[in-house]
């Protein structure tokens, strides 16, 4: 009897995707033959990269051709009537203008250094003045059309406003569950990238992480069953978070089209599991598996964030691990540093060169605290708690968006396993857990003075908050060893302990 083949499918490059790595490691530890599939880094070929023990990793190039088409040809319409109709035309016209400017500059120099009889020189300068005038008109016309093109591209990249919202609503009404095809073409790009990989692998189970890969998994299961090979589909549903109304409508339609077709559903919070059951009329409440790190009774002591910042043990250090989008609230941390004197802040981020990171470092420079802000790259998911443990405080200053009220975020569990006191904004799930366990302080989101108060309280008596971790029950419950049990039980119900399906 051969082990069942399990494919873990993620719409990410897998770097820092702790959920993907933990699910893959748990499945491999249970004896399944596991392939972890994610995106290749932009501009690179497929690369196996690092993998959890016993897991094969595939990084698949996702061209995003359909997704980028909206930006390359943004359909200017009535809002931007002068905009160029395509990115190619925009690039061509601006390049031609630059080349013409170089020719005119050369001609200007030539008229100043090449001797001609006076009548010819006068005629040449007159003609050259006309060329300058034509160039000025072309420059103004090209600038106007270019500005409208860029505005149209921004409108496509960041949809919003009454016109786009009206189009989104009409599309959702007319196309129903199929509206995702028009509203978010990236979901079709994922199909063209991942679909052939699943067809070749012929897994017995596909674990689809997030809504973006759900449709890919279900369609692969249909094709496979048509060829006589059954695939079970497990959908790992994260709390809903969309950047715009258009993407939210696309996600809603995509989930309505495929959620009920999954053979099993797993999610990250009890409250969200109940929402999913009601929203999609699921036959059973989804399995809950918190995305928590593995429990280690004695945390590893090794060079970590403090050493990466080159700070002595007596220098106070707070750390934030994760993305730095504006809604993460890290501007509050920057604004607080001038009032916290010797405190240093470390941001462990997926991309230190991201524009949001550069905006934060620029603000720190304006406030004169740039030397106390340290930006560090991600470390492998398995190493995160040990890496963070040399800091004094873990912070989560996120803004109170609806999706964040339902579940404790992954970084919260990682701070806990690093035995760090925490300072968190007044998000319902986080604040309740923090106050109940006594592991940190809560502050009003977006309030710099209240953040300063909370950090000061923790730094004044850090041992008070660390003592809460002396009780191991919470960390054992918040551990992947515990949380992966119901997930593997679900796998077992769908696949059985072993099989030989070919």
C-alpha positions as CSV (number, residue, x, y, z in Angstrom):
1,X,0.0,0.0,0.0
2,X,1.5,3.4,-1.0
3,X,1.2,6.6,0.9
4,X,-1.4,9.1,-0.3
5,X,0.0,12.0,-2.3
6,X,-0.9,15.4,-0.8
7,X,-0.4,18.7,-2.6
8,X,-0.3,21.9,-0.5
9,X,-1.2,24.8,-2.9
10,X,-0.4,28.4,-1.9
11,X,-0.8,31.7,-3.7
12,X,2.5,33.0,-2.4
13,X,6.2,32.7,-2.9
14,X,6.3,30.6,0.3
15,X,8.9,32.8,1.9
16,X,7.5,33.6,5.3
17,X,4.3,31.7,4.6
18,X,4.3,29.9,7.9
19,X,0.9,28.3,7.3
20,X,2.0,26.6,4.1
21,X,5.2,25.3,5.8
22,X,3.4,24.1,8.9
23,X,0.7,22.2,7.0
24,X,3.3,20.6,4.8
25,X,5.4,19.5,7.7
26,X,2.4,18.1,9.6
27,X,1.3,16.1,6.5
28,X,4.8,14.8,5.9
29,X,5.1,13.8,9.6
30,X,1.9,11.9,9.3
31,X,3.4,9.7,6.5
32,X,1.9,11.4,3.5
33,X,3.9,12.1,0.3
34,X,3.8,15.9,0.3
35,X,4.4,18.5,-2.4
36,X,4.3,22.1,-1.5
37,X,3.5,24.4,-4.4
38,X,3.9,28.1,-4.5
39,X,4.9,31.0,-6.8
40,X,8.3,31.4,-8.2
41,X,10.0,34.6,-7.4
42,X,9.3,37.2,-10.1
43,X,11.7,37.0,-13.0
44,X,13.1,33.6,-11.9
45,X,12.8,30.1,-13.1
46,X,11.1,27.5,-11.0
47,X,13.3,26.7,-8.0
48,X,12.8,24.0,-5.4
49,X,14.2,26.2,-2.6
50,X,14.3,25.2,1.1
51,X,11.7,22.7,2.3
52,X,10.4,21.2,5.5
53,X,11.8,17.7,6.1
54,X,10.2,15.1,3.8
55,X,8.5,17.8,1.6
56,X,9.1,18.4,-2.0
57,X,8.8,22.1,-3.0
58,X,7.7,23.4,-6.4
59,X,7.9,27.1,-7.2
60,X,5.8,27.7,-10.3
61,X,6.1,30.9,-12.4
62,X,2.7,32.8,-12.5
63,X,2.8,35.1,-15.5
64,X,-0.2,37.1,-14.4
65,X,-0.9,38.0,-18.0
66,X,-4.6,38.5,-17.6
67,X,-4.1,40.4,-14.4
68,X,-1.6,42.8,-16.0
69,X,-3.8,43.4,-19.1
70,X,-6.0,45.7,-17.0
71,X,-3.1,47.9,-16.4
72,X,-1.5,47.7,-19.8
73,X,-4.8,48.5,-21.5
74,X,-6.8,50.4,-18.9
75,X,-9.8,51.5,-21.1
76,X,-9.7,55.2,-20.4
77,X,-13.4,55.9,-21.1
78,X,-15.0,59.2,-20.1
79,X,-12.9,59.8,-17.0
80,X,-9.5,59.9,-18.9
81,X,-10.4,60.5,-22.6
82,X,-6.9,61.6,-23.6
83,X,-5.1,58.6,-22.0
84,X,-3.1,56.3,-24.2
85,X,-4.9,53.1,-25.0
86,X,-2.0,50.8,-24.0
87,X,1.3,50.7,-22.1
88,X,3.1,50.1,-25.3
89,X,1.8,53.3,-26.9
90,X,2.6,55.2,-23.7
91,X,6.2,53.9,-23.7
92,X,6.6,54.6,-27.4
93,X,5.4,58.2,-27.4
94,X,7.5,59.1,-24.4
95,X,10.6,57.4,-25.8
96,X,10.1,59.2,-29.1
97,X,9.7,62.5,-27.3
98,X,13.0,61.9,-25.4
99,X,14.8,61.0,-28.7
100,X,13.5,64.2,-30.4
101,X,14.6,66.3,-27.5
102,X,18.1,64.9,-27.8
103,X,18.2,65.7,-31.6
104,X,17.0,69.2,-30.9
105,X,19.7,69.7,-28.3
106,X,22.3,68.5,-30.7
107,X,21.0,70.8,-33.4
108,X,21.2,73.7,-30.9
109,X,24.8,73.0,-30.2
110,X,25.6,72.5,-33.9
111,X,24.2,76.0,-34.8
112,X,26.5,77.5,-32.2
113,X,29.7,75.8,-33.4
114,X,29.4,75.3,-37.2
115,X,30.1,78.3,-39.3
116,X,27.6,79.3,-42.0
117,X,27.1,82.3,-44.1
118,X,24.8,84.8,-42.3
119,X,21.7,84.3,-44.5
120,X,22.0,80.5,-44.1
121,X,22.6,80.8,-40.4
122,X,19.5,83.0,-40.0
123,X,17.3,80.6,-42.0
124,X,18.6,77.6,-40.0
125,X,17.9,79.4,-36.7
126,X,14.5,80.3,-37.8
127,X,13.7,76.7,-38.7
128,X,15.2,75.5,-35.5
129,X,13.0,77.9,-33.5
130,X,10.0,76.3,-35.3
131,X,11.3,72.9,-34.3
132,X,11.5,74.1,-30.6
133,X,7.9,75.3,-30.9
134,X,6.7,72.0,-32.3
135,X,8.6,70.1,-29.6
136,X,7.0,72.2,-26.9
137,X,3.5,71.5,-28.2
138,X,4.3,67.8,-28.5
139,X,5.8,67.8,-25.0
140,X,2.6,69.4,-23.5
141,X,0.3,67.1,-25.5
142,X,2.3,64.0,-24.5
143,X,2.5,65.1,-20.9
144,X,-1.3,65.5,-20.8
145,X,-2.0,62.1,-22.3
146,X,0.7,60.5,-20.1
147,X,-0.8,62.0,-17.0
148,X,-4.2,60.7,-17.9
149,X,-2.8,57.2,-18.7
150,X,-1.0,57.0,-15.4
151,X,-4.3,58.0,-13.6
152,X,-6.1,55.3,-15.6
153,X,-3.5,52.8,-14.6
154,X,-3.8,53.8,-10.9
155,X,-7.6,53.5,-11.2
156,X,-7.2,49.9,-12.5
157,X,-4.5,49.0,-9.9
158,X,-6.4,50.6,-7.0
159,X,-10.1,50.4,-8.1
160,X,-12.5,52.5,-6.2
161,X,-14.8,55.5,-6.5
162,X,-18.5,55.6,-7.5
163,X,-17.9,54.6,-11.2
164,X,-15.9,51.5,-10.4
165,X,-18.1,50.5,-7.6
166,X,-21.2,50.8,-9.8
167,X,-19.5,48.6,-12.5
168,X,-18.5,46.1,-9.8
169,X,-22.1,45.9,-8.5
170,X,-23.5,45.6,-12.0
171,X,-21.0,42.8,-12.9
172,X,-21.8,40.9,-9.7
173,X,-25.6,41.1,-10.4
174,X,-25.3,40.1,-14.0
175,X,-22.7,37.3,-13.7
176,X,-23.5,36.0,-10.2
177,X,-21.0,33.3,-9.1
178,X,-19.1,33.7,-12.3
179,X,-18.3,37.4,-11.7
180,X,-14.9,36.6,-10.3
181,X,-13.7,35.9,-13.9
182,X,-14.3,39.5,-14.9
183,X,-13.5,41.2,-11.5
184,X,-10.2,39.4,-10.7
185,X,-8.5,37.9,-13.7
186,X,-5.5,36.9,-11.5
187,X,-7.6,33.9,-10.4
188,X,-7.5,32.7,-14.1
189,X,-3.8,33.3,-14.2
190,X,-3.4,31.0,-11.2
191,X,-5.4,28.4,-13.1
192,X,-3.1,28.5,-16.1
193,X,0.0,28.3,-13.8
194,X,-1.1,25.7,-11.2
195,X,-3.6,23.6,-13.1
196,X,-1.1,21.7,-15.3
197,X,1.1,21.1,-12.3
198,X,-1.8,19.4,-10.4
199,X,-2.8,17.5,-13.5
200,X,0.7,16.1,-13.7
201,X,1.1,15.3,-10.0
202,X,-2.2,13.5,-9.7
203,X,-2.4,14.0,-5.9
204,X,-5.0,12.2,-3.8
205,X,-5.7,15.4,-1.8
206,X,-5.1,19.1,-2.5
207,X,-5.0,21.5,0.5
208,X,-5.9,24.9,-1.0
209,X,-4.6,27.8,1.1
210,X,-6.8,30.8,0.8
211,X,-9.6,31.5,-1.6
212,X,-7.4,32.2,-4.6
213,X,-6.3,28.5,-5.0
214,X,-9.7,27.0,-4.1
215,X,-11.1,27.1,-7.6
216,X,-7.8,25.7,-9.1
217,X,-8.1,22.7,-6.7
218,X,-11.8,22.0,-7.4
219,X,-11.3,22.3,-11.2
220,X,-8.3,20.0,-11.0
221,X,-10.4,17.5,-9.0
222,X,-13.1,17.5,-11.7
223,X,-10.6,16.9,-14.5
224,X,-8.9,14.1,-12.5
225,X,-12.1,12.4,-11.7
226,X,-13.1,12.5,-15.3
227,X,-9.9,10.5,-16.0
228,X,-10.7,8.0,-13.3
229,X,-8.6,9.4,-10.4
230,X,-10.3,11.0,-7.4
231,X,-8.9,14.0,-5.6
232,X,-10.1,15.2,-2.3
233,X,-10.1,19.0,-1.8
234,X,-9.5,20.7,1.5
235,X,-10.0,24.5,1.6
236,X,-8.1,26.4,4.2
237,X,-10.2,29.6,4.6
238,X,-8.5,32.7,6.0
239,X,-10.4,35.6,7.4
240,X,-11.6,37.9,4.6
241,X,-9.3,40.8,3.7
242,X,-9.7,42.5,0.3
243,X,-7.9,45.7,-0.9
244,X,-11.0,47.0,-2.7
245,X,-14.7,46.6,-3.3
246,X,-13.9,45.0,-6.7
247,X,-11.6,42.3,-5.1
248,X,-14.1,41.8,-2.3
249,X,-16.9,41.1,-4.8
250,X,-14.6,38.8,-6.8
251,X,-13.6,36.9,-3.6
252,X,-17.3,36.6,-2.6
253,X,-18.3,35.2,-6.0
254,X,-15.3,32.9,-6.1
255,X,-16.1,31.4,-2.7
256,X,-19.8,31.0,-3.5
257,X,-18.9,29.2,-6.7
258,X,-16.5,26.7,-5.1
259,X,-16.8,26.6,-1.3
260,X,-19.6,24.1,-1.2
261,X,-17.6,21.8,-3.6
262,X,-14.7,21.3,-1.2
263,X,-14.6,17.9,0.6
264,X,-13.4,19.6,3.8
265,X,-12.9,23.1,5.1
266,X,-10.4,24.3,7.8
267,X,-10.0,27.8,9.2
268,X,-8.2,29.7,11.9
269,X,-10.9,30.7,14.4
270,X,-14.1,29.3,15.9
271,X,-16.0,32.5,15.2
272,X,-15.0,32.5,11.5
273,X,-15.8,28.8,11.2
274,X,-19.4,29.5,12.2
275,X,-19.6,32.4,9.7
276,X,-18.3,30.2,6.9
277,X,-20.8,27.4,7.7
278,X,-23.7,29.9,7.5
279,X,-22.5,31.9,4.5
280,X,-21.9,28.9,2.3
281,X,-24.4,26.5,3.8
282,X,-21.7,24.0,4.5
283,X,-22.8,20.6,5.7
284,X,-20.5,20.7,8.7
285,X,-18.7,23.4,10.7
286,X,-15.2,23.8,9.4
287,X,-12.3,22.4,11.4
288,X,-10.3,25.0,13.3
289,X,-6.5,24.9,13.3
290,X,-4.7,27.9,14.7
291,X,-1.6,28.9,12.8
292,X,0.6,28.5,15.9
293,X,4.4,27.6,16.0
294,X,5.5,24.3,17.4
295,X,5.9,24.2,21.2
296,X,9.4,24.1,22.7
297,X,9.6,23.7,26.5
298,X,13.0,25.4,26.5
299,X,13.2,28.1,23.9
300,X,16.4,28.0,21.8
301,X,19.0,30.6,22.6
302,X,20.8,31.6,19.4
303,X,21.8,34.9,17.7
304,X,18.5,36.7,17.0
305,X,17.0,40.1,16.3
306,X,19.1,41.8,19.0
307,X,22.3,40.6,17.5
308,X,21.1,41.5,14.0
309,X,20.5,45.0,15.2
310,X,23.9,45.0,17.0
311,X,22.4,46.1,20.3
312,X,23.7,45.4,23.8
313,X,21.5,43.4,26.2
314,X,20.6,46.4,28.2
315,X,19.2,48.4,25.3
316,X,15.4,48.2,25.2
317,X,14.1,46.7,21.9
318,X,10.6,46.2,20.5
319,X,10.0,44.1,17.5
320,X,7.3,43.8,14.8
321,X,7.3,40.9,12.4
322,X,5.2,40.9,9.3
323,X,4.1,43.2,6.5
324,X,4.1,47.0,6.9
325,X,1.0,48.1,5.0
326,X,-0.4,51.3,6.5
327,X,-3.3,49.4,8.2
328,X,-0.6,47.5,10.2
329,X,-0.2,50.7,12.3
330,X,3.5,50.9,12.3
331,X,3.4,54.7,11.8
332,X,2.2,54.8,15.4
333,X,5.5,53.1,16.4
334,X,7.6,55.6,14.5
335,X,5.7,58.6,15.9
336,X,6.2,57.2,19.4
337,X,10.0,56.7,19.2
338,X,10.9,60.4,20.0
339,X,9.0,60.0,23.3
340,X,10.5,56.7,24.2
341,X,14.1,57.9,24.3
342,X,16.6,54.9,24.2
343,X,14.1,52.4,22.8
344,X,15.0,50.8,19.5
345,X,12.5,49.3,17.1
346,X,13.1,46.4,14.7
347,X,10.8,45.7,11.8
348,X,11.2,42.2,10.4
349,X,9.7,42.5,6.9
350,X,9.3,40.4,3.7
351,X,10.9,43.1,1.5
352,X,13.1,45.8,3.1
353,X,12.9,47.8,-0.2
354,X,9.1,48.0,-0.3
355,X,7.7,51.5,-0.7
356,X,5.8,51.2,2.6
357,X,9.0,50.4,4.4
358,X,10.8,53.3,2.7
359,X,8.0,55.7,3.8
360,X,8.4,54.6,7.4
361,X,12.2,55.0,7.3
362,X,11.8,58.5,5.8
363,X,9.4,59.5,8.5
364,X,11.8,58.2,11.1
365,X,14.5,60.3,9.5
366,X,12.3,63.4,9.7
367,X,11.7,62.8,13.4
368,X,15.4,62.3,14.1
369,X,15.1,58.6,15.2
370,X,16.4,56.8,12.1
371,X,19.4,55.3,14.0
372,X,16.9,53.6,16.4
373,X,14.9,52.0,13.6
374,X,16.2,48.7,12.2
375,X,14.7,47.0,9.1
376,X,15.5,43.3,8.8
377,X,14.5,40.6,6.3
378,X,12.3,37.6,7.1
379,X,13.8,34.5,8.6
380,X,12.5,31.0,7.9
381,X,9.1,30.3,9.6
382,X,10.5,27.6,11.8
383,X,13.2,30.0,13.2
384,X,10.9,33.0,13.9
385,X,10.2,32.5,17.7
386,X,13.8,31.9,18.5
387,X,14.9,34.9,16.4
388,X,12.4,37.2,18.1
389,X,13.1,36.0,21.7
390,X,16.0,38.4,22.3
391,X,13.7,41.5,22.0
392,X,11.9,43.0,25.0
393,X,8.4,43.6,23.5
394,X,6.4,42.3,20.5
395,X,4.0,44.9,19.1
396,X,0.9,44.5,16.9
397,X,-0.5,48.1,16.5
398,X,-3.0,47.1,13.7
399,X,-6.0,49.3,12.8
400,X,-9.4,47.9,13.8
401,X,-10.6,46.4,10.4
402,X,-13.5,43.9,10.6
403,X,-11.5,40.8,9.5
404,X,-9.0,41.3,12.3
405,X,-11.6,41.2,15.0
406,X,-12.3,37.5,14.6
407,X,-9.0,35.6,15.0
408,X,-5.6,36.0,16.8
409,X,-3.0,36.7,14.1
410,X,-0.1,34.4,13.4
411,X,2.4,36.9,14.7
412,X,0.7,37.0,18.1
413,X,1.3,33.3,18.6
414,X,4.9,33.7,17.5
415,X,5.5,36.5,20.0
416,X,4.0,34.2,22.7
417,X,6.3,31.3,21.8
418,X,9.2,33.8,21.9
419,X,8.0,34.5,25.5
420,X,7.7,38.2,24.7
421,X,5.5,40.7,26.5
422,X,3.1,42.2,23.9
423,X,1.7,45.6,23.2
424,X,-1.4,45.3,21.0
425,X,-4.1,47.6,19.7
426,X,-7.7,47.3,21.0
427,X,-8.7,44.6,18.5
428,X,-11.3,42.3,20.1
429,X,-9.6,39.0,19.9
430,X,-6.1,40.2,20.7
431,X,-7.1,42.5,23.6
432,X,-9.2,39.8,25.2
433,X,-6.4,37.3,25.1
434,X,-3.8,39.8,26.3
435,X,-5.7,41.0,29.3
436,X,-6.9,37.5,30.3
437,X,-3.4,36.0,30.3
438,X,-1.7,39.1,31.6
439,X,1.1,38.9,28.9
440,X,1.0,42.6,27.9
441,X,-0.8,45.9,27.5
442,X,-3.6,47.1,25.2
443,X,-3.7,50.6,23.7
444,X,-6.2,52.5,21.6
445,X,-5.5,51.9,17.9
446,X,-3.9,55.0,16.1
447,X,-3.2,56.7,19.5
448,X,0.5,57.5,19.8
449,X,0.2,58.8,23.5
450,X,-1.6,55.6,24.5
451,X,1.0,53.5,22.7
452,X,3.7,55.3,24.6
453,X,1.9,54.6,27.9
454,X,1.5,50.9,27.1
455,X,5.2,50.4,26.1
456,X,6.3,52.3,29.2
457,X,4.2,50.1,31.4
458,X,5.8,46.9,30.0
459,X,9.4,48.3,30.1
460,X,8.9,49.4,33.8
461,X,8.1,45.8,34.9
462,X,8.8,43.3,32.1
463,X,9.1,40.3,34.5
464,X,5.4,40.8,35.5
465,X,4.3,40.0,31.9
466,X,6.9,37.3,31.3
467,X,5.7,35.4,34.3
468,X,2.5,34.5,32.5
469,X,4.5,32.2,30.2
470,X,5.6,30.1,33.2
471,X,2.3,28.4,32.9
472,X,2.9,26.0,29.9
473,X,-0.8,25.1,29.3
474,X,-1.5,28.1,27.1
475,X,1.6,27.6,24.9
476,X,0.9,23.9,24.5
477,X,-2.7,24.7,23.4
478,X,-1.3,27.4,21.1
479,X,1.1,25.0,19.5
480,X,1.2,23.4,16.1
481,X,1.5,20.0,17.7
482,X,-2.0,20.5,19.2
483,X,-3.5,22.5,16.4
484,X,-2.5,20.1,13.6
485,X,-4.4,17.2,15.2
486,X,-7.8,18.1,13.9
487,X,-6.3,18.9,10.5
488,X,-4.7,15.5,10.3
489,X,-7.9,13.9,11.5
490,X,-9.7,15.5,8.6
491,X,-7.1,14.1,6.2
492,X,-7.6,10.7,7.7
493,X,-11.3,10.8,7.3
494,X,-11.0,11.8,3.7
495,X,-8.1,9.5,2.7
496,X,-7.9,6.7,5.2
497,X,-4.6,5.7,6.9
498,X,-3.1,4.3,3.7
499,X,-4.2,3.5,0.2
500,X,-3.2,2.3,-3.2
501,X,-5.1,4.3,-5.8
502,X,-2.4,4.7,-8.4
